[in-house]
């Protein structure tokens, strides 16, 4: 069932993802990736405990640094995207620890590039989720896009949100 999803909360997570992946590369320290993969997994399994979500809800939004951006959307594709991110980080870490540094860091840069693309409005995880939905696989993938006027994986339009119906 669709609901009002705060896309500002999602965007903050995307900003932190890019920062952490870049820090891991610049410092050549995979521990940043371990932390990022753990955050992805926590966010996918139980979003309210996500460090990114907690920072947004308890610090960033109350201070007015970012304002809520509620849109009629499904949270499940974003959850799936977090699982894809966790898997991607796991592959990068496996490559790094197996001695394939160039390949591991290339995966990290691909993750950062796709996260930037998502920040700008098109999410590969959401695209994959909705493609699987269209193949007829139900269960977790039962939700169809809420805004059929945009490309598959694209952020729903702001107009699709119903004013005053977001949770606080």
N, C-alpha and C positions, 0 to 999 in steps of 0.2 A: 504494500500500500504506500502510495506517495505521501510525502509530508513536506513541511517546510524545512529545508536543509540550509544551514548557515555556510555559505560558500566563502565567507571571510575566514572562518575557522579552518576550512580546507586549504585556503591560500596560505595561511600562516604556516601550516604543516609543510606546504610545498617550499616556502622560503627556508624554513629550518632544514629541510631535506637537502636543498642545494648547498646551504652553508656547511652542513655536516659532511657531505660528500666532498666538497671542495677542501675543507679542512683536512680530511683524511688523505687526500691526494697531496696537498701542499706539505703537510707534515710527514707524509709517507708513514702514516700510523693507522693500521687497520682497526684499531680499537674504536675509532670513530664510526667505522662501518658496522662493527659488532653492536654498538649502541643504537645506530640507526636501524639495523635489522630487528633488534629487540623492540624498538619503538613501533616499527611497522607491524610487528606481530601483535603487540599489546593493543594497538589501535584497531587491528582487524578483529581480534577476539573479544575485546570489551572496550569500546571507544571512550566511555567516561573516565577510564584510567590512563588514557594516553597522555604522556607528558606534553605533547603539542597542544592537545585539547585543553588540558588543565592550565597551561600558560595563557592560552587565548582567553578562556572563560574567567580566570581569576586575576589576570594581570593586564593583558593587552586591551581587552574590551572595556573593563572598568576604567582604565586610564584614558580611554578615548583614542588610543593609538590607531586602532582600526575600528570601523563601525560594521555592525552586522549587515550581511548581504543575503537575506533569506530568499530562496527560490523553491518553487514546487519541484521536487526531485525525489529520487530514491537514494537512500544511503547505501544500499547493497552494492551498487557498482563501485562506489568509493571504497567500501570494505574490501571488495575483490581487488581493487587497485593496490590496497595496502598489502594484501597477500602476494600479489605479483611483485611488489617492491621488496618484500621480505625474501622471496625466492631469488630475485635478481641480486640482492646483496649477498645471499648465501653462495650463489654461483661465483660472484666476484671474489669473495673471501676464499672459497675453495681454490680458485685459480691462483690467488696471491700466495696462499700457504703451500701450494704445490710447486711454487717456483716459477709460475707463468705471470710475472709481474705486469708485463705490457698488456696481456690479455685481460687480466683482472682490473687494471686501471681503465682500460678501454670500456669495460662493462660499467664501471662507475661513471665514466663520462657520458655513456649512453643513458644511464639512469638519470643523470643530472639534466641532460638535454630533453629527455621525455618529461621530466618534472617541470622544466621551464615551459615546455609546450603546454602542459596541463595548466600551469599557472596562467598562461595566456588564453586558455579557454577550450582546449581539446585534450581529452584524457584517454590515453591508450588503454588503461585498465577498464574504464567505462565502455570504450569502444569494444573491447574483447568481451566484456560482460553482455552487452546488448547483442553482439554477434552470436554468442552462445545461446542467448534467449531466442533469437530468430531461428536457430537450428532446431528449436523445439525441446531443448533440455530444460526441464522445469526444476522444481525444488528451489534451491538457492537462487537459480537464474530465472525465476518466474516473473520478474518485474520488467515491463516494457518501458521505453522512454516516456517521460512525462510531457516533453515538448517535441512533437513530431515535425515542427517547422524548422528544426536545426539539424545539422549533420549528425550522424551517429557518433557518440562520444563527445559532442560539443556541449558546453555548459548551457543549461536551460536559460531562456531569456528572462530578464528581470520581470517583465510584464506577466510572466506565467505565475508569479507569486501573488498570493492574495493578501493584501495589506491587513495587518492586525491579527493574522492567524499564526504568527510564529511564537514558539515557546520562549520564555525568558528565564 
